[in-house]
Amino acid sequence: MSSFEIYGGNRLKGELVPKGAKNEALQVLCATLLTDEKVTISNVPNIHDVNRLIDLLKGVGVDVQKLNEDTYSFQAGNLDFSYLQSKEFYQKASALRGSIMILGPMLGRFKKGVAPAPGGDKIGRRRLDTHFIGLQKLGAKLTYSAQNASYVVETEQLKGTYMLLDEASVTGTANIVMAAVLAKGTTTIFNAACEPYLYQLCTMLNSMGAKISGVGSNLLTIEGVEKLHGCEHRLLPDMIEIGSFIGMAALTQSEINIKNVGYDYLGIIPDVFKRLGIKLERHGDDIFIPEQQTYEVESFMDGSIMTIADAPWPGFTPDLISIALVTAIQAKGSVLIHQKMFESRLFFVDKLIDMGAKIILCDPHRATVIGLNHENTLRGTVMTSPDIRAGVALLIAALSAKGKSIIHNIEQIDRGYQDIDKRLNAIGADIRRID
């Protein structure tokens, strides 16, 4: 297990370039199973979760070639179906939540898919009902094996249908779309997730010969085709990294230029940080955050306390709730953070309170942050990263704190942020990795 030793209080200055989007990568890598032709994907981040999925695809028999630092080719020609029954497959797939998205493409192309119950962040209930109900509506038969905690879906022929998803699940929508593109007939999906990740997945599938309309909306119409072919695809910059860097700049009173952010795909993310009083300027496709001595939280028009809540896209992504919360610690004013979608994501705030933050945890879903307005500095402490996003929030807090902080279990951070210590050290941070 590795740890970060952070010496806080430094003001950072320089440029940061976000890596490719982790959540998009997990979807489009699974989509390479839909064709026996070569698919080339660029801007792939070198992070634990993505590397684990690439390793899993290799085990299944996908020919994976690394073309350069961030570009890979995938060719799912001759797959090893016996590997899906191996102990190694179950161990690797169960450690990665994104592995559940191999079900849709395997079912669509080969009429059968296998996946163990997936792992991932422990942030509360993350049910899989939407995945399986959607696949069943397409004509799949679902079998669950309690012995090895795995799911098997199989069909004689998937058939297009109309479905209204019970929740706008991102990975659920992705799984259903990847199965439906090779189904017979037309599939209509209402209440589909419409995050940029899904936009990118559907755009990639269309370039492979799929017929998907309504891309970018919550109503997708998919006309099934018999076969898909290869393509080239480039991942978007990771909007969660971008939001993390915005919050970090404000909390550490730093001047940072975030390059090539894909601004048009960020939705309301910049606006939410502006509500916290953060000045940010769009320069072409870059975001510039000037050094700010203070940032004041806006109030609603009726004078009530500012509330920042997560919601399905185009609402504020739940992956940035932890970042918004830690950013509010040094704001002028108070903020109610409402994490609606997961009930265990705010439990890391006890460490922020230990550091001197004024936070009232109202219940598992809500926390009130009373901003310090940089009148009091956080103090360093020892803490453990519970999940990817909370881990980075703790790292941001440590960068602003006085003295030394230790963060254990940084493998969680490495799952979603490539070389975060090296990249931040290059602009003035003092982070030391301890193995």
C-alpha positions, 0 to 999 in steps of 0.5 A: 500500500502506498501513501502521499506525504504532502507539505501544504501551503504552497501556491501553485502556478502553471499549466495542467493538461487533463488526461482522457476521460476515465468513464468514457474509456471504460465504455469505449474499450468494452465496445471494441468487443463488438467487431472483429476489425481493428479499433484504434483509441487515442488519449487513453489515460494511464490509470489503474482502472483503465489498465485493468480493463485493458488487461482483462480484454487481453485475457479474453483474447483481444489483440491489444497493441500499444501504438504510443504513450496514449494510443492503443489498437484493439482487435477482437478477432479470435476470443477465448471463451474458456477464459470467461470461466477461469478463476483469473477472469473472475478475480480481475473482473470482480475488482473493476466496476467497469467490467460489467459493460462487457455484458452488452457487447458480448451478448450482442455479438456472441449471444452470451455474456458473463460477468462477476458482480463488479467492484468499484468505489464503496459509495453506497448502493450501486444497483445493476437492475437497469442493466439487466432489465434492459437486456431482458427486454431485448430478449436476453435470459439472465442467470445468477450464480450465487456460488461464484457471484456471477451473472450470465446473459444469453439469447437466441436472438436479441430483438429491438423494443421500446423501453423506459429506463427506471433510472438514467444509469450511465453504465446501464445505458451503455450496456443496453446500447452496445447490445441493441446495435446488433439486435434485430429491429428497432430499439427505443430507449427513453430516460437514457443517460445523456452524459458526454460519455454516452455521446462519445460512445454513440458517436463511436458506434455510429462511426463503426456502422451502427444506426443510432439517432438522438445522440446526446439526448435522453431518447435514443433510437437504435436501428439494429445492424448485422455487423460493425467494422473498425474505426478510430476514436479519441477520448474527451478530456476528463471533466472530473479532472478539470473540475478538480483542478478548478477547485484546487486552484481556488482553495490553494489561492493559485493561478492555473491554466487548464489546457484543452478542456473540451469546454463545450462538453463541460455542461454546467460544471464551470457555472457551479464553481462560479456560484462558489465565487470562483473566477474562471476565464475561457480562453479558446478551449482553455480555462484560466483561473487567476489567483484569488485572495477570496471567493464569495458564495452566491445566494439564491434570488430569494436570499436562501443559502446556496445549494449544490446538488448532484443530478443526472446529466445535464445536472451537476455530476456526482463525481464532483460533489466531493470537490465542490464540498472541499472547495467551499471550505475556504469560501466566504459564505455558507453552502449546502452540499446535497449528494442525492445519488449515493448515500456514503459519499460524504463520510470523508468529511470527518477528516476535513473537520479534523483539519479545521473545516467547519462542516455540519454533516446533516445526514448521509446525503447533506452537509453544510459547509461554513466557509472560513474565507481564508481567515483560518488555515487548515492543518495537516493530518493523517487520513485514508482515501476511501474512494477516488473522488474523496481521495482527491478532495483530501489531497486538495485539502492537504495542499492548502493546509499548514504543515505535513499531511499523510494520505494512505491508500492512494491506490484509490486516487491512482485509479482515476488520476494519472501521475497526479503527484508528478503533475502537481509537483511540476507547478509547485506542489510538494507531494512525496509518494511513499511505498 
